[in-house]
């Protein structure tokens, strides 16, 4: 069995979004977020989300330089 990517990297979320998109879900990101909150709880999922936003902001700052 293959190992799952580390939690908090966003890889699992993106894979789920793509899987949902292939199934024809209207808003796959919202459904993936709902599934994540259900699985990890409101507090933990918010922490993961914040981590992802910080990572994205760092990438954006690097591009500007």
Biopython code that builds the backbone (N, CA, C, O; Angstrom):
import numpy as np
from Bio.PDB.StructureBuilder import StructureBuilder

atoms = [
    (1, "UNK", "N", (0.836, -1.183, 0.000)),
    (1, "UNK", "CA", (0.000, 0.000, 0.000)),
    (1, "UNK", "C", (0.882, 1.248, 0.000)),
    (1, "UNK", "O", (1.821, 1.354, 0.789)),
    (2, "UNK", "N", (0.575, 2.180, -0.882)),
    (2, "UNK", "CA", (1.362, 3.406, -0.994)),
    (2, "UNK", "C", (1.123, 4.314, 0.209)),
    (2, "UNK", "O", (0.033, 4.351, 0.778)),
    (3, "UNK", "N", (2.167, 5.040, 0.575)),
    (3, "UNK", "CA", (2.038, 5.974, 1.691)),
    (3, "UNK", "C", (1.360, 7.250, 1.220)),
    (3, "UNK", "O", (1.559, 7.700, 0.092)),
    (4, "UNK", "N", (0.566, 7.814, 2.096)),
    (4, "UNK", "CA", (-0.122, 9.063, 1.778)),
    (4, "UNK", "C", (0.855, 10.222, 1.954)),
    (4, "UNK", "O", (1.753, 10.153, 2.794)),
    (5, "UNK", "N", (0.686, 11.294, 1.163)),
    (5, "UNK", "CA", (1.528, 12.485, 1.360)),
    (5, "UNK", "C", (1.305, 13.067, 2.754)),
    (5, "UNK", "O", (0.245, 12.882, 3.354)),
    (6, "UNK", "N", (2.305, 13.763, 3.256)),
    (6, "UNK", "CA", (2.245, 14.345, 4.591)),
    (6, "UNK", "C", (1.063, 15.310, 4.704)),
    (6, "UNK", "O", (0.794, 16.096, 3.796)),
    (7, "UNK", "N", (0.374, 15.231, 5.823)),
    (7, "UNK", "CA", (-0.774, 16.095, 6.074)),
    (7, "UNK", "C", (-0.292, 17.532, 6.257)),
    (7, "UNK", "O", (0.675, 17.790, 6.973)),
    (8, "UNK", "N", (-0.976, 18.456, 5.603)),
    (8, "UNK", "CA", (-0.607, 19.865, 5.719)),
    (8, "UNK", "C", (0.141, 20.382, 4.506)),
    (8, "UNK", "O", (0.432, 21.575, 4.419)),
    (9, "UNK", "N", (0.458, 19.490, 3.560)),
    (9, "UNK", "CA", (1.169, 19.928, 2.359)),
    (9, "UNK", "C", (0.197, 20.398, 1.285)),
    (9, "UNK", "O", (0.585, 21.127, 0.372)),
    (10, "UNK", "N", (-1.065, 19.985, 1.387)),
    (10, "UNK", "CA", (-2.067, 20.369, 0.399)),
    (10, "UNK", "C", (-2.217, 19.355, -0.726)),
    (10, "UNK", "O", (-3.122, 19.468, -1.553)),
    (11, "UNK", "N", (-1.334, 18.368, -0.760)),
    (11, "UNK", "CA", (-1.376, 17.363, -1.827)),
    (11, "UNK", "C", (-2.643, 16.505, -1.716)),
    (11, "UNK", "O", (-3.306, 16.233, -2.717)),
    (12, "UNK", "N", (-2.965, 16.092, -0.510)),
    (12, "UNK", "CA", (-4.172, 15.270, -0.311)),
    (12, "UNK", "C", (-5.422, 16.040, -0.736)),
    (12, "UNK", "O", (-6.309, 15.493, -1.390)),
    (13, "UNK", "N", (-5.476, 17.312, -0.355)),
    (13, "UNK", "CA", (-6.623, 18.153, -0.689)),
    (13, "UNK", "C", (-6.774, 18.273, -2.205)),
    (13, "UNK", "O", (-7.868, 18.101, -2.743)),
    (14, "UNK", "N", (-5.651, 18.575, -2.896)),
    (14, "UNK", "CA", (-5.690, 18.715, -4.359)),
    (14, "UNK", "C", (-6.120, 17.431, -5.042)),
    (14, "UNK", "O", (-6.879, 17.462, -6.011)),
    (15, "UNK", "N", (-5.638, 16.300, -4.540)),
    (15, "UNK", "CA", (-6.030, 15.005, -5.127)),
    (15, "UNK", "C", (-7.533, 14.769, -4.964)),
    (15, "UNK", "O", (-8.205, 14.311, -5.888)),
    (16, "UNK", "N", (-8.041, 15.087, -3.786)),
    (16, "UNK", "CA", (-9.473, 14.923, -3.544)),
    (16, "UNK", "C", (-10.279, 15.852, -4.438)),
    (16, "UNK", "O", (-11.303, 15.444, -4.988)),
    (17, "UNK", "N", (-9.837, 17.088, -4.591)),
    (17, "UNK", "CA", (-10.523, 18.053, -5.459)),
    (17, "UNK", "C", (-10.573, 17.522, -6.890)),
    (17, "UNK", "O", (-11.618, 17.566, -7.540)),
    (18, "UNK", "N", (-9.431, 17.016, -7.377)),
    (18, "UNK", "CA", (-9.392, 16.473, -8.742)),
    (18, "UNK", "C", (-10.298, 15.258, -8.904)),
    (18, "UNK", "O", (-10.955, 15.093, -9.932)),
    (19, "UNK", "N", (-10.329, 14.412, -7.883)),
    (19, "UNK", "CA", (-11.187, 13.232, -7.920)),
    (19, "UNK", "C", (-12.663, 13.644, -7.977)),
    (19, "UNK", "O", (-13.443, 13.074, -8.740)),
    (20, "UNK", "N", (-13.031, 14.628, -7.172)),
    (20, "UNK", "CA", (-14.410, 15.118, -7.147)),
    (20, "UNK", "C", (-14.770, 15.801, -8.465)),
    (20, "UNK", "O", (-15.891, 15.664, -8.956)),
    (21, "UNK", "N", (-13.811, 16.541, -9.036)),
    (21, "UNK", "CA", (-14.033, 17.220, -10.310)),
    (21, "UNK", "C", (-14.328, 16.195, -11.417)),
    (21, "UNK", "O", (-15.212, 16.400, -12.250)),
    (22, "UNK", "N", (-13.572, 15.092, -11.407)),
    (22, "UNK", "CA", (-13.792, 14.024, -12.403)),
    (22, "UNK", "C", (-15.178, 13.402, -12.266)),
    (22, "UNK", "O", (-15.762, 12.940, -13.246)),
    (23, "UNK", "N", (-15.692, 13.396, -11.050)),
    (23, "UNK", "CA", (-17.031, 12.837, -10.816)),
    (23, "UNK", "C", (-18.140, 13.815, -11.182)),
    (23, "UNK", "O", (-19.318, 13.458, -11.165)),
    (24, "UNK", "N", (-17.765, 15.045, -11.512)),
    (24, "UNK", "CA", (-18.754, 16.020, -11.957)),
    (24, "UNK", "C", (-19.373, 16.865, -10.869)),
    (24, "UNK", "O", (-20.470, 17.393, -11.047)),
    (25, "UNK", "N", (-18.693, 17.005, -9.745)),
    (25, "UNK", "CA", (-19.199, 17.826, -8.644)),
    (25, "UNK", "C", (-19.135, 19.300, -9.057)),
    (25, "UNK", "O", (-18.153, 19.742, -9.654)),
    (26, "UNK", "N", (-20.189, 20.053, -8.734)),
    (26, "UNK", "CA", (-20.266, 21.468, -9.130)),
    (26, "UNK", "C", (-19.177, 22.313, -8.479)),
    (26, "UNK", "O", (-18.537, 23.117, -9.157)),
    (27, "UNK", "N", (-18.956, 22.146, -7.182)),
    (27, "UNK", "CA", (-17.960, 22.942, -6.464)),
    (27, "UNK", "C", (-17.057, 21.982, -5.673)),
    (27, "UNK", "O", (-17.255, 21.791, -4.473)),
    (28, "UNK", "N", (-16.060, 21.379, -6.351)),
    (28, "UNK", "CA", (-15.240, 20.353, -5.701)),
    (28, "UNK", "C", (-14.403, 20.863, -4.522)),
    (28, "UNK", "O", (-14.181, 20.121, -3.565)),
    (29, "UNK", "N", (-13.934, 22.118, -4.575)),
    (29, "UNK", "CA", (-13.130, 22.644, -3.462)),
    (29, "UNK", "C", (-13.960, 22.767, -2.192)),
    (29, "UNK", "O", (-13.486, 22.450, -1.101)),
    (30, "UNK", "N", (-15.200, 23.229, -2.336)),
    (30, "UNK", "CA", (-16.081, 23.376, -1.173)),
    (30, "UNK", "C", (-16.412, 22.012, -0.579)),
    (30, "UNK", "O", (-16.428, 21.852, 0.641)),
    (31, "UNK", "N", (-16.676, 21.030, -1.437)),
    (31, "UNK", "CA", (-16.992, 19.690, -0.950)),
    (31, "UNK", "C", (-15.781, 19.067, -0.272)),
    (31, "UNK", "O", (-15.923, 18.408, 0.757)),
    (32, "UNK", "N", (-14.585, 19.267, -0.836)),
    (32, "UNK", "CA", (-13.364, 18.733, -0.233)),
    (32, "UNK", "C", (-13.130, 19.372, 1.138)),
    (32, "UNK", "O", (-12.714, 18.690, 2.074)),
    (33, "UNK", "N", (-13.393, 20.667, 1.262)),
    (33, "UNK", "CA", (-13.239, 21.357, 2.544)),
    (33, "UNK", "C", (-14.236, 20.813, 3.559)),
    (33, "UNK", "O", (-13.892, 20.617, 4.725)),
    (34, "UNK", "N", (-15.459, 20.570, 3.126)),
    (34, "UNK", "CA", (-16.489, 20.023, 4.022)),
    (34, "UNK", "C", (-16.076, 18.639, 4.520)),
    (34, "UNK", "O", (-16.213, 18.324, 5.702)),
    (35, "UNK", "N", (-15.566, 17.816, 3.595)),
    (35, "UNK", "CA", (-15.111, 16.466, 3.950)),
    (35, "UNK", "C", (-13.954, 16.558, 4.947)),
    (35, "UNK", "O", (-13.901, 15.797, 5.913)),
    (36, "UNK", "N", (-13.029, 17.492, 4.711)),
    (36, "UNK", "CA", (-11.887, 17.671, 5.616)),
    (36, "UNK", "C", (-12.314, 18.089, 7.009)),
    (36, "UNK", "O", (-11.789, 17.586, 8.003)),
    (37, "UNK", "N", (-13.268, 19.011, 7.084)),
    (37, "UNK", "CA", (-13.765, 19.442, 8.398)),
    (37, "UNK", "C", (-14.442, 18.302, 9.126)),
    (37, "UNK", "O", (-14.307, 18.163, 10.341)),
    (38, "UNK", "N", (-15.167, 17.491, 8.387)),
    (38, "UNK", "CA", (-15.868, 16.353, 8.989)),
    (38, "UNK", "C", (-14.855, 15.328, 9.522)),
    (38, "UNK", "O", (-15.037, 14.754, 10.596)),
    (39, "UNK", "N", (-13.779, 15.112, 8.740)),
    (39, "UNK", "CA", (-12.777, 14.112, 9.105)),
    (39, "UNK", "C", (-11.865, 14.581, 10.242)),
    (39, "UNK", "O", (-11.616, 13.836, 11.190)),
    (40, "UNK", "N", (-11.362, 15.836, 10.143)),
    (40, "UNK", "CA", (-10.362, 16.312, 11.099)),
    (40, "UNK", "C", (-10.909, 17.239, 12.166)),
    (40, "UNK", "O", (-10.211, 17.534, 13.137)),
    (41, "UNK", "N", (-12.137, 17.707, 12.012)),
    (41, "UNK", "CA", (-12.709, 18.625, 12.990)),
    (41, "UNK", "C", (-12.426, 20.060, 12.590)),
    (41, "UNK", "O", (-11.473, 20.346, 11.866)),
    (42, "UNK", "N", (-13.266, 20.948, 13.071)),
    (42, "UNK", "CA", (-13.209, 22.362, 12.701)),
    (42, "UNK", "C", (-11.856, 22.989, 13.045)),
    (42, "UNK", "O", (-11.254, 23.668, 12.213)),
    (43, "UNK", "N", (-11.386, 22.764, 14.257)),
    (43, "UNK", "CA", (-10.168, 23.392, 14.753)),
    (43, "UNK", "C", (-8.930, 22.910, 13.982)),
    (43, "UNK", "O", (-8.111, 23.720, 13.548)),
    (44, "UNK", "N", (-8.803, 21.613, 13.819)),
    (44, "UNK", "CA", (-7.625, 21.061, 13.145)),
    (44, "UNK", "C", (-7.619, 21.420, 11.661)),
    (44, "UNK", "O", (-6.564, 21.718, 11.100)),
    (45, "UNK", "N", (-8.792, 21.395, 11.020)),
    (45, "UNK", "CA", (-8.850, 21.731, 9.604)),
    (45, "UNK", "C", (-8.527, 23.205, 9.392)),
    (45, "UNK", "O", (-7.886, 23.561, 8.403)),
    (46, "UNK", "N", (-8.961, 24.061, 10.303)),
    (46, "UNK", "CA", (-8.649, 25.486, 10.215)),
    (46, "UNK", "C", (-7.140, 25.704, 10.312)),
    (46, "UNK", "O", (-6.586, 26.568, 9.633)),
    (47, "UNK", "N", (-6.483, 24.921, 11.156)),
    (47, "UNK", "CA", (-5.035, 25.003, 11.320)),
    (47, "UNK", "C", (-4.329, 24.602, 10.021)),
    (47, "UNK", "O", (-3.372, 25.252, 9.601)),
    (48, "UNK", "N", (-4.808, 23.530, 9.394)),
    (48, "UNK", "CA", (-4.237, 23.069, 8.120)),
    (48, "UNK", "C", (-4.454, 24.115, 7.031)),
    (48, "UNK", "O", (-3.563, 24.378, 6.223)),
    (49, "UNK", "N", (-5.633, 24.701, 7.018)),
    (49, "UNK", "CA", (-5.974, 25.724, 6.033)),
    (49, "UNK", "C", (-5.076, 26.948, 6.178)),
    (49, "UNK", "O", (-4.600, 27.500, 5.186)),
    (50, "UNK", "N", (-4.851, 27.363, 7.409)),
    (50, "UNK", "CA", (-3.997, 28.522, 7.678)),
    (50, "UNK", "C", (-2.569, 28.235, 7.223)),
    (50, "UNK", "O", (-1.896, 29.107, 6.673)),
    (51, "UNK", "N", (-2.120, 27.021, 7.454)),
    (51, "UNK", "CA", (-0.777, 26.611, 7.037)),
    (51, "UNK", "C", (-0.638, 26.710, 5.515)),
    (51, "UNK", "O", (0.391, 27.154, 5.005)),
    (52, "UNK", "N", (-1.671, 26.297, 4.807)),
    (52, "UNK", "CA", (-1.672, 26.370, 3.346)),
    (52, "UNK", "C", (-1.683, 27.802, 2.844)),
    (52, "UNK", "O", (-1.001, 28.128, 1.872)),
    (53, "UNK", "N", (-2.456, 28.661, 3.503)),
    (53, "UNK", "CA", (-2.510, 30.068, 3.104)),
    (53, "UNK", "C", (-1.154, 30.743, 3.312)),
    (53, "UNK", "O", (-0.718, 31.539, 2.480)),
    (54, "UNK", "N", (-0.487, 30.419, 4.431)),
    (54, "UNK", "CA", (0.838, 30.986, 4.711)),
    (54, "UNK", "C", (1.845, 30.541, 3.655)),
    (54, "UNK", "O", (2.670, 31.335, 3.203)),
    (55, "UNK", "N", (1.775, 29.269, 3.265)),
    (55, "UNK", "CA", (2.683, 28.745, 2.262)),
    (55, "UNK", "C", (2.475, 29.457, 0.926)),
    (55, "UNK", "O", (3.438, 29.803, 0.241)),
    (56, "UNK", "N", (1.224, 29.670, 0.567)),
    (56, "UNK", "CA", (0.908, 30.340, -0.688)),
    (56, "UNK", "C", (1.391, 31.795, -0.671)),
    (56, "UNK", "O", (1.890, 32.299, -1.678)),
    (57, "UNK", "N", (1.242, 32.462, 0.469)),
    (57, "UNK", "CA", (1.684, 33.846, 0.596)),
    (57, "UNK", "C", (3.204, 33.934, 0.458)),
    (57, "UNK", "O", (3.712, 34.868, -0.162)),
    (58, "UNK", "N", (3.924, 32.987, 1.021)),
    (58, "UNK", "CA", (5.385, 32.960, 0.900)),
    (58, "UNK", "C", (5.805, 32.802, -0.561)),
    (58, "UNK", "O", (6.735, 33.466, -1.020)),
    (59, "UNK", "N", (5.116, 31.918, -1.288)),
    (59, "UNK", "CA", (5.421, 31.706, -2.707)),
    (59, "UNK", "C", (5.195, 32.986, -3.492)),
    (59, "UNK", "O", (5.998, 33.340, -4.356)),
    (60, "UNK", "N", (4.096, 33.684, -3.192)),
    (60, "UNK", "CA", (3.770, 34.917, -3.881)),
    (60, "UNK", "C", (4.844, 35.974, -3.641)),
    (60, "UNK", "O", (5.232, 36.690, -4.564)),
    (61, "UNK", "N", (5.324, 36.070, -2.395)),
    (61, "UNK", "CA", (6.363, 37.046, -2.064)),
    (61, "UNK", "C", (7.670, 36.733, -2.798)),
    (61, "UNK", "O", (8.374, 37.644, -3.234)),
    (62, "UNK", "N", (7.990, 35.446, -2.934)),
    (62, "UNK", "CA", (9.220, 35.043, -3.633)),
    (62, "UNK", "C", (9.149, 35.426, -5.102)),
    (62, "UNK", "O", (10.143, 35.866, -5.679)),
    (63, "UNK", "N", (7.972, 35.262, -5.714)),
    (63, "UNK", "CA", (7.806, 35.589, -7.131)),
    (63, "UNK", "C", (8.026, 37.065, -7.400)),
    (63, "UNK", "O", (8.576, 37.425, -8.441)),
    (64, "UNK", "N", (7.609, 37.927, -6.481)),
    (64, "UNK", "CA", (7.730, 39.384, -6.654)),
    (64, "UNK", "C", (9.180, 39.833, -6.650)),
    (64, "UNK", "O", (9.529, 40.798, -7.330)),
    (65, "UNK", "N", (10.025, 39.154, -5.901)),
    (65, "UNK", "CA", (11.438, 39.564, -5.759)),
    (65, "UNK", "C", (12.235, 39.340, -7.009)),
    (65, "UNK", "O", (13.430, 39.635, -7.040)),
]
sb = StructureBuilder()
sb.init_structure("model")
sb.init_model(0)
sb.init_chain("A")
sb.init_seg("    ")
for serial, (resi, resn, name, xyz) in enumerate(atoms, 1):
    if name == "N":
        sb.init_residue(resn, " ", resi, " ")
    sb.init_atom(name, np.array(xyz, "f"), 0.0, 1.0, " ", f" {name:<3s}", serial, name[0])
structure = sb.get_structure()
